[in-house]
């Protein structure tokens, strides 16, 4: 209650002394920032993950060392798990949450936040199998950055290989990593103390052990520790993390020993940078000013924040008002400074309270759209948001190319872009420009805390029923051409493409059907069994000619990719596989017995590859691309098999009941009124005298249900879907 009153008083005082007014829906921005972290999840995804284009990835992490190191977050637009910035992200997020929890509560995001944090703290616990061992990284730049593909393919691509796990121990210390992770776990222990005291205690014990590890065995993780993060997250030193980790352990335990350790490791900072993954000095001074009230720390913080204020003596400002520190991730730095400015001005007595407050509001509003370009610099939020971040999963190329397709296939919700490369307000969307266009877990960490503070002051609402599931577009298709033909045969090359992205995946089966009209062969005295099918390449034919519309002599040949040759969206040679198939009449047949020009699938084909929708593609037996020829279905009443279908009309489900011997091991097919197959089900292990078929996802209209029993008996009936 005291905290709520304090926050209300702060908001009142802030509104009294400033002209700043709400410009944005900060609640929506906060909601979407949390969703960004769900886009970054690694491992077997939890059932509460709300990103419809994501699936499991990195499920073998740790196998190289005999451990389960699955989970955590992918760092940025790549798929490496860097423990150092990941831990910083958790600590910074938790700092903002603990200071501004009321903002999360106001827009019903607290539980979403806590389960996302627990996803990563669970991972850190896995990475800490013994007191003085910690796995600081999984995969590395040399392995991962050569593969521009969705996360789901890292376990699939044979050239990617097993992801290596990199460990710190007493002979290979990494003080900054383990002390930062101690801070992350200690801060999380505070969050879970009331709701899950057992888990909180577990987090705190790991935090204590990790801090002891870092304090006892000192060294830089990229030098003495040997972790391959040089050039990505190189360490600048560890004294700041010794202080930072101790401060969070003090906040979690109240043990003055940790406060003494924090002050001893504090040192004399400079003032000309920002609070970031490798530099906690500016976080230390704010926390120490809060916790001790000592003038030294207050003065240090004032000097640092004055560097960020637009007074002509410090940081460079763009004409549009961005405080611009450096070209790489410029918005990240201004957001981190904004959070420290808000926390300091809200909790420490300073004559510059209003100045720091207004600085933070101006900087977050710049990112959300109050800039000379009048556009948001946060993906999926606001006016004309960026759509081409440097992010493999959001782009979802099937060919391992940053430029194909030109437009990204997914919406990445709530990610703060790197931002303008220079203090001139110029922002150019360029997926290859990772300094300005990449997104990262640490970019959003302090920004999210600022958003929660804005909600407390200016209000905001989260979107209802959000996010909606993305609508998939083309995921599978063919490229087909005529290889050769004569008066007795047609030979085709069919390239089956896997460009899946909702999510990227390998189906259990992938087939194509080539439809032909054999009327001329029937007239010449041949039967379907007289036709010869020869297939070669990365698969084969599933049988001879198969009936489609017997009354009109329409049949098809089906080819299927072999299981060990399945295409996957991971490169030029990986995303498509070829099958060559020849359909012919007997060698002694007359020319009049073969005429491909009346074949449904032959239309528009030539000796050049084209995408032919009349050669439909099926994944796991379901039509996923192309069109089938229409056909007339004759209805043989279910009663002939001792079966019935109900209810009719149907809404969410239909049932087939009756003779269980007819239902067991049967095949049930739902078709549209033109005969197009919508769903195919193989029935087994029937425990009752009926089976259920979901129909909730069918549009209103008439449908056919065909059942083929285990003895080959067939029956078809109709039903209406309301």
N, C-alpha and C positions, 0 to 999 in steps of 0.2 A: 504493500500500500504506500509506503514511504517513497518507493521508487516511482510509482505512478504519479504521486503528487509532485515529486521533483520534476518529472518529465513534463507534466502539465504546466508547471511554473516556467520551465525553460521555454516551452513553446509560446506561452503568453508573453514572456519578456522579449523573445525573438520577434514576434509579430509587432510588438509595440515600437521597436526601434529600427525597423528596416522597411524598405520599399519592396523587398522581394516578395513576389506572390507565386502561388502554385501555377506552373505552366504545363504540367504533365501528370499522367496517371501513374504515380509512383508505385501504387499497389500492383498494377499490371506489370511494370518493369521488374519489381521484386519477384513476383510470381514466375516470370519468364527467366530471370537469372537463375533461380533454383532449377528450372527445367534444363538449362544449359548443362548443369552438372550430371543430369541423368543421361544426356547425350554422350557424356564422357565415360560412362561406366564400363569397366572391363570385367570379364569373367562370365559366369552363368548369371544372366540378369535376373533380378528379383521380379516377382509378379507385380510389384507396384511401379515398375518402370513404365513411364507414360510416353515414351518415344516410339512411335509405331514403326519407324524404319530401322530401329536397332534390334540386334539379337546378340546371342552369346559370342564372345570373342576373347581370345587369350585364355582359353579353358585349360591349356596345358602348362600354364605358367608355374614354374617350380619343379616340374618333373625332372629337370636336369640335375637337381640336387636332392631329389626324393622328398620334396615338400609340396604342400598346397599353397602356392603364392598367388592364387587367383583373387580377383577383386580389385578394388582401388579405382583410380581414374587414369585414363589416358591423358597425357600432359596437355596437348594443344591440338593442332591440326594433324598430329602424327599419332603413333600408337605405342610410344615408349612410356613406361611407368617410371618417372623420375621421382624418387622418394623425397628429395630435398624440397623442390618447389611444391610438391603435393602436400607435404607436412606444413609448410608455410601457409598454403591456401586454407588448410583446415584451421590453423591457429588464427589467421586473420578473419576468416568467416566467423569463428566462435567469438572473437573479440567484439565484432560488430553485433553479433546476436546477443551477447550478454549485456552490452551497453544499451541496445535498442530493441530488446525483445518485444516491447509493446507494439512496435511497428509490425513485426511478424504476426503477433496476435490479432491486430486490427484487421488484417486481410486474410486471416485463417491459413497462414503458411507455416506455422510453428511445427506441426507434425511432419509436413513435407520436408522442412529443413532438417529436423532431427534424424529422420531415417536416411537422408542423403549423407549426413555426417557420419552416422553409424556405419554406413557402407564402407567408408574409408578407414575409420578407426578399427573396424573388424579386420581389414586388410593389414593395418600396421601391427596388430597383435599376431597375425600369421607370420609377418616378417621378423618377429622377435622370438625365435624358438628357444633361446636361452639368454641368460642375463647379459652376457657380453658378446652376443651375436645379433646382427641386424642386417637384413637384406635391403639394401638401399636403392636398388634399381633392377628393372627387368627389361631386357633388350637394350639396344644402343643405336646411335645414329647410323653407324656403318651398315647395320642390318636393316633398320626400319625405313630410313629415308629414301631408299631406292625403290620403294613400293608405294606408288600413289594409287591406293585402292581402299575399299571399305574395310573397316576393322574386322568384319566377320570373315575376311579372307586370309587373315594372318595365320590361322590354324590350318589353312587349306593349301596355300601356294607351296609347292615343293621346293622352290628356290628360296623362299623366305627362311625356312628352317626352324629348328627349335629355338625359342627365345631363351637367352641365357640369363641367369640370376646372379647378381653381384652382391657379395657379402662383405660387411665390415666385422672385424673381430679384434682381439687384443694385439695381433700382429699387423693388422691393417685398419687402423682407427680412422674414424670420421666424426670428429667432435661436433661439427656444425650440423650434420644430419641427425645424429641421435639426440642432440639437445633440442633441435627444432621439433623433432618427433615427440620428445618429452613434453614440450610446450603444447603441441597439438592434443596429446592424450590428456594432459592435466586440465587444459581448458575444457575439453569434452567431458571430463569427469564432473566438472561443475554443472554442466548442462544436464547430465543424466542423474545427478545426485538424488533428486526427489523422485523422479519417475522410475528409475531403475537403480537402486542403491548398490545392488550386487555388481552390476556391470560397471557402475561408476568406480567402485573399489578396484575392480580388475584394471580399468584404464589407469587409475592412479598408481597402482603398483608397477605397471609397465613403465609409466612415466618416471617414477623414482629410479627404477633399474636402468633405464636408458640414460638418465642424467648422470648417474654414477658411472656408467660406461664412458660417457663423453668426458667427464671430469677426470677420471682415473687414467684413461688411455687417450692422450691428446694427439691430434693430427688432422690435417686437411683430407677430406674424403677423396678429392681428385689427385692428391699427391701420395701421402702415406697410405691412404685407403685403397688406392689403385682403382677406383670406380671410373669407368669410361664416360665421364660427363664433361671432359675438357672440350671447349668450343660450343657447348650447349648451356650447361649450368656449372661453370668453373667456380671454385670457391675462392673468395677473397680473404678468408680468415674465419676464426671461430670464437673469438672473445665475445662478440656481440651475442652469439647464440648461447654461450655459457650464462650470460646475464639474463637473456630472454627466457631461457628454459627455467632458470631459478625463479624468476618473477612469477611465472605461471604456476610453478609448484608452490610458491608462497601463497598465491591467491587460492589455490586448491586446498592447501593444508593449514594455513595460518602459522606455519613453523618459521620462526624468525631466522633460523639458520639459513634458509633459502634466500631471504631478503638480504642477509649479510653477504652471501655468495654473489648475489646480483650486483650489489654495490661494489664489491671488490673487483668484479670483472668489467665494470662499466667503462672505465677509461675516459679519455677526453675526446668527444666526437668532433667531426667537422659538421657543417650545417648545410651543405650545398648539394644534397641529393634527396632521395625519398626513401621511405620505408618500403623495402622490397624483399624478395625472396632471399637475397644474399646480404642484406644490410638491415639489421634489427635495431641499430643504434637509435633511430628516431622513434621506434616503438618503445624502447627501453626508457628514453627520457620522459615520454608521456606517462608511462606506467609508474615510474618512480616519482614523478611530480604528483600524481594522484595518490600514491600509496604513502609517501613520506611527507609531502608538503614542503620539502627542502628547497630553498631558494636556488641552489645550484641547478637542480633539474628543471625548475620552472624557467630560469633564465636561459638554459640551454634550449628548451622547447620554444620559448619566445623568439630566440635568435633564429632557430631553424624555420619557424613559420613565417617570420618576417621576410626570409629569403623568398618564400613563395607568394607573398602579397605583392600586388601590382603597385609598387611605390617607386619604381625606377631604379632601385638599388640592388635588385636580386635577379630572379629568374626572368627570362624573356617571355613576353606576352605576344600572342598573335593579334592582328588587328581586330579579330572577332572575339577575343577574350580568353583564348586557351592559354593556360600556364604551361609552357612548353619546355620540358627539361632536356629531352634527347629524342633522336629520330626513331629509335626502336621502342615501340609500344608507348607512345607519348601519352595516350589517354590513361593507361595503367598508372603512370607516375602521378598524374594530376588527381586521379581518384584516390590513390593511396595517401597523398598529402591531404586530400579533403577529409578522409576518415580521421586521421590524426588531429586535424584542425578542429573537427567537430567534437571529438572526445575530449580534447584538452579544453576547449571553450565551454563545454557543457559541465565539466567536473572540477575544473581548477579556476580559482579566482584570478581573472586576468582583465586588465583594462581594455584588451583588444578582442573581447568576446564577440562583439558584433562584426568586427572586421573578419575574424576567422570564420564565423558562421556564413557571412555573405560570400566569402571566397569559395567555400564548399558548395553552396547552392549554385553559384554561377558555373562552377566547373561541371557539376553533374548535369545541369541543364544544357550546357554546351554539348555534352555527349548525347543527350537525349533529343537534341534538335535545335537548340537555340544557338545557331552558328550562322555565318554568312551563306552557307549552302542550304540553309533551311531544311536539313535532312538529319535523320537519326543516324548515329554511328554505333547503334546496337542492333544486331541482327534480329529480325522478327518483331521489332517494336517501332512504333511511331511512323513518321512520314518518310517515305522513300528509303527504307532501311537498306543496308548493304545485303546483297544476295550472293556475293562471290568471295566469301572468306577463304583464307588458306586453310582448308579443312577437308581432309580426305573423305570422311564419312558423309558430310553434307553435300559435297560435290558428287560422289558416288560414280566415278568413272569405271567403266567395265574394261577399259583398254590400257589402264595405267598411264593416263595422260592428263596433265593439268588443264589442257585445252579442249578435251573431248569428254563429254559434250560441252558446248560453250556455256550453257546455263546450268546452274546447279540443280540437282534433282530434288533436294529436300529443303525444308525450312529449319534452320538452326535457331532455336528460340533463345533470346536473351543474352547473347554473347557480346561483350564489349570488344570492339575492334581495336587494333593497334593504334590507329588514328593518324593524323597528319604527320608526315615525316619532317616537316619544317614549320617554324612558327609563322605560317602564312595562310592557314586555314584551308590549304589545298588538300583534298582527299580524293584519290583516284582509285576506283575499284580495280584491282589487278590481283587475281588469285595467286600469281607467282611472287608477288611482292610481300613476303612474309613479315617484313618489318612493320608495314602499315596495315596489312590485311589479315595477319594471323590473329587467332583468338587463343586463349589459354586459361587454365584453371586459376592461375594466380592473378590474371587480369581482372577477373570478376570478383575476387575475394573481398577487397576493401570497397569496391564499387557497390556490392550488395549491402554492406553495412550502411553506407551513405543513403541508399534507397530506403532502408528501414527507418532511418532518422527522418527522412523527408516525409514518409508516411505519417509519422508521429506529429509532425508540424503541419503539413499541408493536406493530409488525408490521401485517399486513393482507394481503389477497389480492385480486387482480383477478378479476372474474367470467369464467368460461370461455364461449367461443362467444357473445360479447357484442359489440355489441347484436344481437338478433334483428331481422329485418325486420318492420316494423309491418304488421299486417293492415289493409288498406284497408276502409272501409265505403262507404256510398253516395257516389259521385262524379258520376254522371250519372243523370238521371231526366227524366220528362216531367210536365207539367201539361196536362191535356186536358179539353176541354168540347165539347158539341154547339153549334155556331153556329146551325144551322138544319137542318130535315129535312122531307121530304114523303113521299108514297107512292112516289117514284121516286129519291130520293137521301138521303144523309146528308152533312152538311158539318161538319167538325171544325176546332177551333183546337188545335194541338199546340204547346206551348212546350217546347222542348228545353233542358234545364238542364245547364250545366257547373259542377259544384261540386268539381272535381277537387282532390286534395290529396296524392296519393302518386305523384309530386309534382303540384303545380298545373301544368296544361299545356293546350295546345290540340291536340286530335287531328287527324289528317290528314283524317278524315271523321267526320261525326256524323249518324246516320240514325235514323228511327223507323219501325216497321211497324204497320200497322193491318190486323188479320186479319178476313176476312169469310167467311161461308158462302154460296155462290151456288147452293145446291141449288134454290131457288125459281126462279132465273133459268134454270138448266139445264132445269128442268121446263117453263118457258115457251118453250123453244126457243132461248135465247141461249147464246152462247159467251163465254169470258173476254174475247176481243178486242172484244166488243160493248159492254163497260162503258167509261164515259168517266171519266177522271181529270183533275181540274183542281186545280192547286196554285198558291198565290201567297204572297207575303210574303218571308221571308228565305231562301227556298230553293225547291225544286220536287220533283216526283215523279221517280223514277229510271226510270220506264217505266210500262207498263200494269199490269194485274193480273198477279201472279207466282204461280206454283204453289207450294203448300206440301204439301198432301196431296190429290192429284188424285182418288184413289179416293173420298174423302169430300167433294169439292168445296170444299176449304178453300184460299183464295188470300189474298194480302196486297197492299196498296199500300205502297210504301216512299217516304218523303220524306227529302230530304237538305238540310242547311244549305249554302248557297253558301260557297265558301272565303273570300270576303271579308266574310262576315257571321258567322263562327264565334263562338259565345259563349265567354267566358273568365271565370274566377273573379275579377272585378275590379270589381263594382259592381251596383247594382240593374238598370240597363239593359244591362249587359255580360254578366252570367252566364247569361242566357236569351234565346232568339230564337224567334219565332213563325213557324210555317207553317200556313196554312189550306188544307185539302184537301177536295174534294168528290168522292164516289164515287157514280155514278148509272148507271141503266139508260137506254136510249134514251127520248126524249120520248114516243114513241107506245106505250111499253110499258104493260101493265096494272098496276094496283096490286098484283096478286098476284105479280108478278115481283120485287118488292123487299120484303124483310122483315128489318130490321136486328136484330130481337130474338134471332135465332139466331146472330148474329155474335159470335165470341169476344171481340173487343176492345170491343164495344158495352156489355158488361155494366157496370152501375153508373155509366155516364156520364149527365150531365145538362147543363143550361146554366150550371153552376158549375164552375170549374176544380178538378180533383182530380188527385192523383198516381195514375195508372192503371197498375198493373204489367202489365196485359194489352195495353198498347201499348209493347212492349219497345224499348229504346234500344241502338244499336250504335255503338261507337267503333272506327274503323279496321276495320270489318267484324266485330268481335267483340261478342257479346252482353255488355253491361256492366250492364244493369238491366232488371228485369221478367222475365216468363215467356212462353214461346212455347207455343202449343197443341201437344199431343202429336200424333204422326202415325205411321203405319206405313210403314216403309221396305221396299220390295221389293229383293231382292238379285239383281243381275245380275252373274254371276261375272266377275272380272277377266280370266279366260282368254279371254273373247270379244273383248277388246282386245289380247290377246297380252301381258298383264301379270300379275305376281304380287306378293303382299305377304308379307313375312317380317321377323323371326321372328314366329311366332304360337303361344303367347303372347309378348307383348313386355314389355320392362322399361323401358329408357330411350329407345329409338328404334325405329321401324319403317321399313322400306325398301319402295319400289315400284320394281320393275325390269322390263325388257322392251323393247318396241318404243319407241325414243326418239322417233319421230315422234308417238306418242300422248302421251308425257309432256311434250314441249316445248310451252310456252305453254298448258298445261292448268290447270284449277282443281281443287284438292283440298280437300275439306271433311271434317272429323271431326265426327261427331254422336254424341250419347248414344242410349241405347236408345229414348227417346221421340221422337227426331228433333231434339232441341235442338242447334243448331249451337254447337260448342265452339271450333273453329278453322277458318279459311279461308285457304288459301295459293294464291297465283298463282305458277306455276312458269315460270321463264324461264332462258335461258342454261345449259341442261343440258349439262355437259361429258362426262358418262359415261352409261351405260345405266341409271342408277338415281338416285333422289332419297331423301333421308332426312327423316323427320318426327320431331321430338323428342316423346317421350311421358312423360318423367320426371315432369312436373307433373300428370299425369292420375291420378285415383284408380283403385283396382283395380276391374275390372268389364269389361263388354262395350261395344264401340264399333263404329260403322260408319265406313268410309272410302269416300267417293264421289269419283270422278274424272270430270271432264268434259273431253274432249279438245278440241284446237283445231278439230276438225271438228264438234263438238257431240255426238259419241258419248259415252254415259254408261255407267258401270259402278260397282257398289257391292259391297263385301265387308265381312266382319266380322272383328274380332280381339279377343283378350282382353288386358287389361293386368294384369300381376301386381304 
